[in-house]
C-alpha cells in the first residue's frame, strides 16, 4: 500500500471527526442516554404521565373480580373484561430462592367474552376506581375462554 500525503491527511481528518462523535453503545442500541446520578436510563416523560407507571401489585389486588373496560383505537370499539388474577413474579422468585434485583414484577390476567377479541398491543383501559390508563396485553385461552395478560415490570 502506497501511503501518500493526501491519503494520510484524509485518514487523519476522518479519524478526528469520528473521535468527536458520541458513539456510546447504550445510545446506539437503545436510543437513550443514561440519566445522571440514577444509574439507569432516563424515563421518558410520556411514561411518567400515564397512571400505570405508578401502579403496583397492591393497586390491582383489591379489584380481582371487578370489571375493566378496554377501548380499541379502531372506531373506538370497547368491551368489558374481568380481572381474574394478579400474579407476583417476585414472590415466585423468592420461593425458588432465585436472585431478585429489586423492583416489582407482576402480571394481570383478564377474562373477556367469547366475541370480545383484540390482537396483542397497547390499549386504553378504564376502571371506576383506578381511572384511565394504558396496558400492553397479549391474548390467550384458558378453560375455553379468551384471556388477556399484561405484565408490569418496575425495574429496581
N, CA, C and O of each residue as an XYZ file, in Angstrom:
624
protein
N       0.846     -1.178      0.000
C       0.000      0.000      0.000
C       0.888      1.236      0.000
O       1.820      1.351      0.796
N       0.591      2.125     -0.875
C       1.351      3.349     -1.018
C       0.625      4.451     -0.247
O      -0.482      4.841     -0.619
N       1.241      4.954      0.822
C       0.628      5.978      1.651
C       1.104      7.341      1.168
O       2.263      7.720      1.343
N       0.182      8.057      0.562
C       0.523      9.390      0.080
C       0.138     10.411      1.134
O      -0.601     10.119      2.074
N       0.654     11.606      0.956
C       0.326     12.679      1.885
C      -1.178     12.951      1.882
O      -1.773     13.197      2.931
N      -1.785     12.907      0.701
C      -3.223     13.138      0.569
C      -4.026     12.075      1.347
O      -4.944     12.420      2.090
N      -3.684     10.796      1.179
C      -4.380      9.717      1.904
C      -4.166      9.839      3.409
O      -5.082      9.589      4.193
N      -2.958     10.225      3.810
C      -2.662     10.390      5.230
C      -3.532     11.492      5.832
O      -4.113     11.303      6.901
N      -3.627     12.627      5.167
C      -4.438     13.741      5.668
C      -5.929     13.388      5.686
O      -6.642     13.746      6.624
N      -6.392     12.692      4.658
C      -7.797     12.285      4.599
C      -8.119     11.338      5.765
O      -9.125     11.520      6.450
N      -7.272     10.333      5.990
C      -7.489      9.375      7.073
C      -7.430     10.065      8.431
O      -8.215      9.742      9.323
N      -6.505     11.014      8.596
C      -6.400     11.748      9.857
C      -7.616     12.602     10.126
O      -8.085     12.680     11.261
N      -8.135     13.248      9.084
C      -9.319     14.089      9.232
C     -10.542     13.254      9.603
O     -11.294     13.619     10.507
N     -10.742     12.136      8.909
C     -11.884     11.255      9.205
C     -11.768     10.708     10.627
O     -12.765     10.647     11.346
N     -10.577     10.315     11.036
C     -10.367      9.798     12.401
C     -10.700     10.854     13.439
O     -11.336     10.554     14.450
N     -10.277     12.081     13.201
C     -10.556     13.164     14.146
C     -12.050     13.436     14.241
O     -12.570     13.674     15.332
N     -12.743     13.403     13.110
C     -14.186     13.634     13.128
C     -14.917     12.519     13.867
O     -15.814     12.788     14.666
N     -14.542     11.283     13.610
C     -15.193     10.161     14.279
C     -14.906     10.141     15.770
O     -15.767      9.744     16.556
N     -13.721     10.558     16.172
C     -13.377     10.599     17.588
C     -14.244     11.611     18.328
O     -14.498     11.456     19.523
N     -14.696     12.636     17.631
C     -15.532     13.659     18.252
C     -16.984     13.259     18.408
O     -17.721     13.912     19.146
N     -17.420     12.192     17.727
C     -18.807     11.757     17.818
C     -19.029     10.941     19.075
O     -18.128     10.238     19.534
N     -20.223     11.033     19.632
C     -20.583     10.209     20.786
C     -21.124      8.881     20.265
O     -22.267      8.801     19.815
N     -20.304      7.852     20.328
C     -20.714      6.542     19.815
C     -20.871      5.538     20.950
O     -20.494      4.375     20.802
N     -21.423      5.973     22.083
C     -21.565      5.051     23.211
C     -22.544      3.945     22.836
O     -23.534      4.203     22.152
N     -22.279      2.715     23.276
C     -23.142      1.579     22.912
C     -24.588      1.759     23.366
O     -25.506      1.383     22.637
N     -24.809      2.321     24.542
C     -26.185      2.477     25.030
C     -26.995      3.378     24.109
O     -28.159      3.094     23.828
N     -26.388      4.460     23.641
C     -27.104      5.380     22.762
C     -27.429      4.699     21.436
O     -28.526      4.870     20.904
N     -26.491      3.936     20.902
C     -26.722      3.291     19.616
C     -27.745      2.175     19.728
O     -28.603      2.041     18.855
N     -27.678      1.382     20.765
C     -28.551      0.212     20.882
C     -29.952      0.595     21.326
O     -30.932      0.166     20.717
N     -30.059      1.395     22.375
C     -31.358      1.692     22.959
C     -31.931      3.037     22.534
O     -33.107      3.308     22.775
N     -31.138      3.862     21.921
C     -31.620      5.171     21.507
C     -31.882      6.082     22.692
O     -32.646      7.041     22.584
N     -31.247      5.787     23.832
C     -31.439      6.583     25.030
C     -30.084      6.918     25.628
O     -29.073      6.297     25.298
N     -30.079      7.888     26.494
C     -28.862      8.210     27.219
C     -29.065      7.864     28.681
O     -30.193      7.831     29.172
N     -27.976      7.610     29.367
C     -28.074      7.313     30.796
C     -28.437      8.583     31.547
O     -27.998      9.679     31.199
N     -29.252      8.411     32.591
C     -29.594      9.565     33.414
C     -28.423      9.863     34.341
O     -27.663      8.964     34.701
N     -28.286     11.087     34.714
C     -27.184     11.481     35.582
C     -27.529     11.131     37.030
O     -28.550     11.561     37.566
N     -26.658     10.349     37.641
C     -26.820     10.033     39.053
C     -27.797      8.916     39.339
O     -27.780      8.383     40.448
N     -28.659      8.523     38.392
C     -29.648      7.498     38.651
C     -29.146      6.100     38.382
O     -29.716      5.133     38.889
N     -28.086      5.969     37.591
C     -27.546      4.660     37.302
C     -28.256      3.948     36.168
O     -27.659      3.082     35.529
N     -29.493      4.276     35.898
C     -30.244      3.629     34.828
C     -30.483      4.585     33.684
O     -29.794      5.597     33.552
N     -31.446      4.268     32.868
C     -31.780      5.123     31.745
C     -32.847      6.134     32.157
O     -33.650      5.883     33.056
N     -32.839      7.253     31.499
C     -33.845      8.276     31.759
C     -35.208      7.747     31.356
O     -35.339      7.102     30.316
N     -36.212      8.007     32.152
C     -37.570      7.555     31.863
C     -38.267      8.645     31.063
O     -38.301      9.797     31.494
N     -38.825      8.299     29.901
C     -39.489      9.308     29.073
C     -40.665      9.968     29.807
O     -41.359      9.330     30.599
N     -40.862     11.220     29.532
C     -41.958     11.979     30.146
C     -43.311     11.329     29.877
O     -44.169     11.289     30.758
N     -43.503     10.816     28.654
C     -44.779     10.202     28.286
C     -45.119      9.030     29.197
O     -46.286      8.815     29.524
N     -44.100      8.267     29.609
C     -44.333      7.131     30.502
C     -44.744      7.600     31.887
O     -45.583      6.977     32.537
N     -44.153      8.696     32.335
C     -44.438      9.188     33.686
C     -45.830      9.787     33.836
O     -46.354      9.842     34.949
N     -46.441     10.238     32.745
C     -47.767     10.856     32.876
C     -48.895      9.837     32.811
O     -50.039     10.177     33.110
N     -48.601      8.587     32.424
C     -49.625      7.537     32.419
C     -49.734      6.962     33.827
O     -48.721      6.570     34.406
N     -50.938      6.904     34.390
C     -51.096      6.387     35.754
C     -50.524      4.977     35.953
O     -50.108      4.639     37.061
N     -50.496      4.155     34.905
C     -49.987      2.787     35.043
C     -48.528      2.768     35.482
O     -48.067      1.770     36.037
N     -47.801      3.841     35.247
C     -46.406      3.932     35.660
C     -46.276      3.796     37.174
O     -45.267      3.290     37.666
N     -47.280      4.240     37.907
C     -47.234      4.250     39.364
C     -47.995      3.082     39.995
O     -47.982      2.934     41.217
N     -48.645      2.264     39.199
C     -49.412      1.147     39.741
C     -48.492      0.044     40.239
O     -47.458     -0.241     39.636
N     -48.883     -0.569     41.345
C     -48.162     -1.708     41.906
C     -49.112     -2.902     41.953
O     -50.289     -2.799     41.609
N     -48.573     -4.022     42.382
C     -49.416     -5.215     42.514
C     -50.544     -4.942     43.517
O     -51.676     -5.381     43.318
N     -50.230     -4.223     44.581
C     -51.238     -3.901     45.605
C     -52.337     -2.987     45.061
O     -53.448     -2.965     45.593
N     -52.031     -2.239     44.008
C     -53.044     -1.378     43.391
C     -54.164     -2.229     42.804
O     -55.340     -1.890     42.936
N     -53.796     -3.347     42.148
C     -54.770     -4.175     41.443
C     -55.393     -5.269     42.307
O     -56.509     -5.706     42.028
N     -54.698     -5.719     43.345
C     -55.173     -6.861     44.147
C     -56.616     -6.704     44.657
O     -57.375     -7.672     44.594
N     -57.019     -5.549     45.151
C     -58.399     -5.434     45.650
C     -59.465     -5.509     44.548
O     -60.648     -5.681     44.841
N     -59.050     -5.382     43.293
C     -60.010     -5.327     42.196
C     -60.113     -6.623     41.402
O     -60.691     -6.640     40.315
N     -59.554     -7.717     41.940
C     -59.745     -9.022     41.299
C     -61.245     -9.329     41.351
O     -61.869     -9.248     42.409
N     -61.808     -9.678     40.206
C     -63.243     -9.930     40.097
C     -64.036     -8.733     39.617
O     -65.229     -8.854     39.339
N     -63.397     -7.580     39.515
C     -64.134     -6.396     39.057
C     -63.944     -6.202     37.553
O     -63.103     -6.841     36.921
N     -64.743     -5.311     37.013
C     -64.803     -5.102     35.569
C     -63.904     -3.950     35.133
O     -63.883     -2.888     35.754
N     -63.161     -4.184     34.049
C     -62.323     -3.172     33.412
C     -62.818     -3.008     31.981
O     -63.243     -3.978     31.353
N     -62.762     -1.803     31.474
C     -63.216     -1.530     30.105
C     -61.998     -1.309     29.214
O     -61.148     -0.468     29.509
N     -61.918     -2.072     28.119
C     -60.852     -1.929     27.139
C     -61.409     -1.191     25.933
O     -62.467     -1.549     25.416
N     -60.703     -0.166     25.485
C     -61.121      0.606     24.311
C     -60.072      0.438     23.224
O     -58.878      0.613     23.468
N     -60.526      0.095     22.017
C     -59.608     -0.087     20.892
C     -59.430      1.233     20.166
O     -60.247      2.145     20.290
N     -58.350      1.319     19.408
C     -58.090      2.527     18.615
C     -59.013      2.571     17.406
O     -59.474      3.642     17.010
N     -59.282      1.410     16.819
C     -60.104      1.344     15.605
C     -61.568      1.584     15.966
O     -62.187      0.784     16.668
N     -62.093      2.665     15.487
C     -63.508      3.016     15.652
C     -63.926      3.163     17.112
O     -65.119      3.269     17.396
N     -62.984      3.171     18.035
C     -63.312      3.363     19.444
C     -64.168      2.257     20.026
O     -64.882      2.486     21.002
N     -64.117      1.056     19.450
C     -64.881     -0.065     19.981
C     -64.413     -0.369     21.396
O     -63.235     -0.203     21.712
N     -65.318     -0.808     22.236
C     -64.983     -1.082     23.626
C     -65.740     -2.306     24.118
O     -66.836     -2.612     23.649
N     -65.132     -2.995     25.072
C     -65.816     -4.103     25.734
C     -65.268     -4.259     27.140
O     -64.171     -3.800     27.457
N     -66.065     -4.923     27.981
C     -65.678     -5.131     29.372
C     -64.981     -6.470     29.533
O     -65.287     -7.437     28.835
N     -64.048     -6.509     30.454
C     -63.380     -7.753     30.815
C     -63.194     -7.755     32.327
O     -63.207     -6.708     32.973
N     -63.023     -8.947     32.872
C     -62.910     -9.112     34.310
C     -61.476     -9.457     34.685
O     -60.854    -10.315     34.058
N     -60.955     -8.794     35.699
C     -59.629     -9.119     36.213
C     -59.759    -10.403     37.038
O     -60.439    -10.417     38.065
N     -59.108    -11.477     36.589
C     -59.257    -12.768     37.270
C     -58.077    -13.109     38.172
O     -58.231    -13.895     39.106
N     -56.900    -12.536     37.915
C     -55.778    -12.821     38.816
C     -54.688    -11.764     38.706
O     -54.518    -11.101     37.683
N     -53.963    -11.639     39.807
C     -52.763    -10.809     39.878
C     -51.666    -11.734     40.372
O     -51.719    -12.214     41.505
N     -50.667    -11.989     39.527
C     -49.609    -12.945     39.858
C     -48.313    -12.209     40.147
O     -47.869    -11.393     39.339
N     -47.700    -12.490     41.296
C     -46.478    -11.822     41.740
C     -45.259    -12.656     41.351
O     -45.010    -13.700     41.954
N     -44.503    -12.212     40.360
C     -43.303    -12.930     39.934
C     -42.193    -12.843     40.981
O     -41.393    -13.771     41.100
N     -42.130    -11.762     41.733
C     -41.098    -11.610     42.759
C     -41.287    -12.652     43.863
O     -40.307    -13.223     44.342
N     -42.529    -12.908     44.272
C     -42.791    -13.914     45.305
C     -42.379    -15.293     44.812
O     -41.838    -16.094     45.575
N     -42.633    -15.569     43.544
C     -42.225    -16.854     42.970
C     -40.706    -16.984     42.977
O     -40.177    -18.049     43.295
N     -40.009    -15.918     42.632
C     -38.542    -15.950     42.627
C     -38.000    -16.168     44.035
O     -37.038    -16.912     44.225
N     -38.618    -15.517     45.026
C     -38.172    -15.704     46.411
C     -38.414    -17.131     46.867
O     -37.580    -17.703     47.569
N     -39.546    -17.721     46.477
C     -39.856    -19.101     46.859
C     -38.854    -20.080     46.254
O     -38.531    -21.101     46.862
N     -38.369    -19.770     45.067
C     -37.370    -20.628     44.407
C     -35.945    -20.263     44.802
O     -34.979    -20.858     44.323
N     -35.834    -19.277     45.683
C     -34.530    -18.785     46.136
C     -33.687    -18.273     44.977
O     -32.463    -18.406     44.972
N     -34.369    -17.681     43.987
C     -33.681    -17.063     42.861
C     -33.292    -15.645     43.243
O     -33.878    -15.044     44.143
N     -32.307    -15.126     42.551
C     -31.910    -13.749     42.787
C     -32.971    -12.809     42.247
O     -33.478    -12.992     41.140
N     -33.295    -11.818     43.027
C     -34.160    -10.746     42.539
C     -33.354     -9.460     42.581
O     -32.534     -9.260     43.478
N     -33.583     -8.614     41.636
C     -32.807     -7.386     41.518
C     -33.626     -6.170     41.884
O     -33.484     -5.119     41.259
N     -34.470     -6.290     42.873
C     -35.274     -5.157     43.299
C     -36.417     -4.908     42.334
O     -36.661     -5.698     41.421
N     -37.094     -3.834     42.539
C     -38.226     -3.513     41.676
C     -39.412     -4.412     41.973
O     -39.498     -5.033     43.032
N     -40.310     -4.467     41.030
C     -41.519     -5.265     41.189
C     -41.952     -5.776     39.824
O     -41.929     -5.037     38.840
N     -42.343     -7.033     39.771
C     -42.809     -7.624     38.521
C     -44.041     -8.463     38.811
O     -44.011     -9.360     39.654
N     -45.129     -8.165     38.103
C     -46.364     -8.916     38.306
C     -47.147     -8.953     36.999
O     -46.900     -8.168     36.084
N     -48.094     -9.882     36.935
C     -48.935     -9.964     35.742
C     -50.398     -9.851     36.140
O     -50.798    -10.216     37.245
N     -51.173     -9.339     35.211
C     -52.630     -9.219     35.368
C     -53.266    -10.104     34.310
O     -52.892    -10.035     33.139
N     -54.216    -10.929     34.703
C     -54.929    -11.761     33.746
C     -56.392    -11.340     33.734
O     -57.061    -11.320     34.767
N     -56.869    -11.006     32.544
C     -58.248    -10.577     32.340
C     -58.985    -11.645     31.538
O     -58.390    -12.310     30.690
N     -60.277    -11.810     31.806
C     -61.128    -12.721     31.038
C     -62.173    -11.882     30.314
O     -62.845    -11.038     30.907
N     -62.289    -12.142     29.002
C     -63.239    -11.389     28.179
C     -64.286    -12.334     27.613
O     -64.154    -13.555     27.703
N     -65.318    -11.759     27.034
C     -66.346    -12.558     26.379
C     -65.803    -13.229     25.131
O     -64.765    -12.832     24.602
N     -66.502    -14.237     24.671
C     -66.050    -15.018     23.515
C     -65.899    -14.165     22.261
O     -64.978    -14.380     21.473
N     -66.781    -13.216     22.074
C     -66.741    -12.366     20.868
C     -65.832    -11.155     21.023
O     -65.515    -10.480     20.044
N     -65.416    -10.885     22.247
C     -64.590     -9.709     22.512
C     -63.122    -10.077     22.341
O     -62.485    -10.601     23.255
N     -62.598     -9.788     21.145
C     -61.201    -10.139     20.875
C     -60.446     -8.961     20.272
O     -60.989     -8.178     19.493
N     -59.200     -8.864     20.649
C     -58.262     -7.909     20.061
C     -56.923     -8.629     19.933
O     -56.665     -9.604     20.638
N     -56.081     -8.145     19.037
C     -54.744     -8.718     18.913
C     -53.852     -8.093     19.985
O     -54.244     -7.137     20.655
N     -52.660     -8.643     20.135
C     -51.765     -8.076     21.144
C     -51.417     -6.652     20.778
O     -51.251     -6.313     19.606
N     -51.309     -5.831     21.794
C     -50.982     -4.427     21.574
C     -51.298     -3.605     22.804
O     -51.714     -4.130     23.836
N     -51.093     -2.311     22.675
C     -51.353     -1.391     23.770
C     -52.753     -0.806     23.608
O     -53.108     -0.292     22.547
N     -53.539     -0.894     24.678
C     -54.923     -0.421     24.649
C     -55.199      0.442     25.871
O     -54.534      0.336     26.902
N     -56.193      1.291     25.723
C     -56.650      2.127     26.831
C     -57.608      1.318     27.693
O     -58.521      0.668     27.184
N     -57.393      1.364     28.986
C     -58.259      0.712     29.954
C     -58.894      1.778     30.824
O     -58.342      2.863     31.004
N     -60.049      1.459     31.357
C     -60.653      2.345     32.350
C     -61.304      1.482     33.419
O     -61.797      0.384     33.157
N     -61.288      2.015     34.625
C     -61.858      1.324     35.777
C     -62.456      2.381     36.685
O     -61.942      3.495     36.780
N     -63.541      2.027     37.348
C     -64.248      3.001     38.176
C     -63.344      3.625     39.245
O     -63.427      4.828     39.493
N     -62.497      2.834     39.868
C     -61.646      3.353     40.946
C     -60.266      3.779     40.468
O     -59.684      4.705     41.034
N     -59.729      3.130     39.442
C     -58.354      3.397     39.012
C     -58.250      4.447     37.909
O     -57.162      4.965     37.655
N     -59.350      4.765     37.260
C     -59.326      5.761     36.200
C     -58.896      5.175     34.862
O     -59.104      3.992     34.594
N     -58.291      6.021     34.021
C     -57.876      5.613     32.670
C     -56.370      5.417     32.630
O     -55.615      6.205     33.199
N     -55.940      4.352     31.949
C     -54.523      4.045     31.819
C     -54.321      3.124     30.630
O     -55.285      2.580     30.091
N     -53.077      2.947     30.219
C     -52.743      2.100     29.073
C     -52.009      0.853     29.539
O     -51.205      0.907     30.469
N     -52.295     -0.284     28.880
C     -51.591     -1.536     29.146
C     -51.317     -2.248     27.830
O     -52.119     -2.176     26.899
N     -50.188     -2.931     27.757
C     -49.876     -3.801     26.632
C     -50.383     -5.189     27.013
O     -49.939     -5.757     28.011
N     -51.308     -5.739     26.227
C     -51.895     -7.045     26.540
C     -51.600     -8.052     25.438
O     -51.426     -7.705     24.270
N     -51.552     -9.314     25.854
C     -51.320    -10.432     24.933
C     -52.489    -11.394     25.106
O     -52.779    -11.813     26.227
N     -53.171    -11.755     24.006
C     -54.321    -12.664     24.122
C     -53.879    -14.105     24.370
O     -52.762    -14.505     24.043
N     -54.791    -14.860     24.955
C     -54.562    -16.281     25.208
C     -55.892    -16.987     25.414
O     -56.957    -16.396     25.241
N     -55.818    -18.239     25.781
C     -57.023    -19.033     26.070
C     -56.802    -19.755     27.390
O     -55.709    -20.255     27.657
N     -57.827    -19.808     28.203
C     -57.804    -20.568     29.451
C     -59.209    -21.088     29.710
O     -60.168    -20.318     29.764
N     -59.320    -22.387     29.868
C     -60.628    -23.022     30.105
C     -61.642    -22.658     29.028
O     -62.826    -22.491     29.320
N     -61.188    -22.534     27.797
C     -62.068    -22.240     26.679
C     -62.484    -20.785     26.557
O     -63.230    -20.433     25.643
N     -62.019    -19.937     27.459
C     -62.386    -18.518     27.417
C     -61.203    -17.694     26.903
O     -60.046    -18.097     27.029
N     -61.513    -16.551     26.331
C     -60.473    -15.640     25.876
C     -59.915    -14.896     27.073
O     -60.661    -14.313     27.859
N     -58.589    -14.921     27.206
C     -57.929    -14.196     28.283
C     -56.930    -13.217     27.686
O     -56.500    -13.351     26.541
N     -56.581    -12.242     28.488
C     -55.558    -11.263     28.114
C     -54.637    -11.091     29.303
O     -55.090    -10.976     30.442
N     -53.327    -11.073     29.029
C     -52.361    -10.921     30.092
C     -51.532     -9.669     29.852
O     -51.094     -9.389     28.736
N     -51.331     -8.927     30.929
C     -50.455     -7.747     30.922
C     -49.392     -7.973     31.970
O     -49.712     -8.309     33.110
N     -48.126     -7.795     31.609
C     -47.027     -7.924     32.561
C     -46.488     -6.537     32.845
O     -46.169     -5.772     31.935
N     -46.393     -6.231     34.131
C     -45.861     -4.929     34.563
C     -44.563     -5.205     35.299
O     -44.530     -5.963     36.268
N     -43.496     -4.581     34.827
C     -42.174     -4.812     35.382
C     -41.538     -3.492     35.728
O     -41.098     -2.754     34.846
N     -41.488     -3.189     37.022
C     -40.819     -1.992     37.504
C     -39.424     -2.410     37.937
O     -39.258     -3.017     38.995
N     -38.426     -2.092     37.132
C     -37.060     -2.482     37.440
C     -36.546     -1.694     38.615
O     -36.844     -0.509     38.767
N     -35.764     -2.365     39.451
C     -35.216     -1.708     40.639
C     -33.844     -1.188     40.420
O     -33.252     -0.609     41.330
